[in-house]
Amino acid sequence: MSGDPDPRYVLHRVTPSEWVINDRRYETNDPRHVVACVYEYAETEVEVVWLRDLPLAARYTTAYEVLEEVTRVQDSSRATRPIAIPHLPPLLAT
């Protein structure tokens, strides 16, 4: 992920214990720009409030782990080609 010169998702620290994950595909005034809010839950855990419908956990070890997970899930959704659906002629009514 660090080798990507212009990553789609970025982590921004808002306060010493709060972060947001932004999607650079959208402008800053677009509501889709913010993907998640990450809050320090304990010294060893962070809690995530997802602002998109993502099948991900609510707690992680670090904010960077959340960023890695978002990147992995979003990139893997485009990793394979669509499955072809066989086209059959319509059935004849008898």
N, C-alpha and C positions, 0 to 999 in steps of 0.2 A: 504494500500500500504506500509506503514512503517513496517508492520509485515512480509513482504516478505524478507527472508534472502538474496536472490540473485536476485534482480529485473532484468527483461530483459532490460528495458529502464532506462537510468540514465541521469540526467541533470548536465552538467558541465558549470561552469562560465568561460568565456574566457576573458572578460574585465568587468569592473564595470557595464556596460550596455548591455552586450551581452552574450548569452548562446548557447550551442548546446545540442541537445538531441541525445544520442548515443544508438544504439541497440547492446547489448552485445552478441547477437547471432553471430555477424560477427567480424572478426579480425579488428584491427585499420587501417590496410592498405587496407581494402576492402571498396569500395565507398558506399556500403549499410550500413556501420557502422553509418554514420551520417544521422539521420532521418529528423531533422529540425534545422534551425538557428532562434534564438529568439532575438529580438532587443527591447530595451526599446524605446517605441514610445512617451510616455508622462509619467508624474509621476504616472498616474493611469492605464496605458495600455502598453501592449507589442505587437509587431507585429511579425508574424511568416512567414518565408520563408520555405515552405515544399519542401523537397528533395525527397519525395516519393508521390505517388498518393494516398492521403488520403482525404476523404470527410470532412475536418475540416475547421473551421473558420481561418481567417487571423489575427484576433486580440483577445486578452484575457486580463484579469485583471493582472495576474502574470505569470511568467515563470513556476511556480509550477502547475498552472492550466493547462497549455499546456501539461506538462508531465502527469498529471492525465488523460487528455482527450486522449492522444495517448495510454496510457495503457488500458483505458476502451475500446476504439474502437478496438484495436488489440486483446484483450482478448475476447471480445464479438463475434468476428468473428469465434472463435473456440468453442463457448459455446454450440452450438446445434449440434445434429447429422445431417448428410446429409439427404436430402429428397429423399426417394426411388422413382425411376422412373419405372412405370410399363412396363414390357417387353411384347410386343405383337408379335405374329408370322407375318411374312411378308404377304402382301396381294397377292392373286393369280391373275395373269393376265388372263383375259378372252378374 
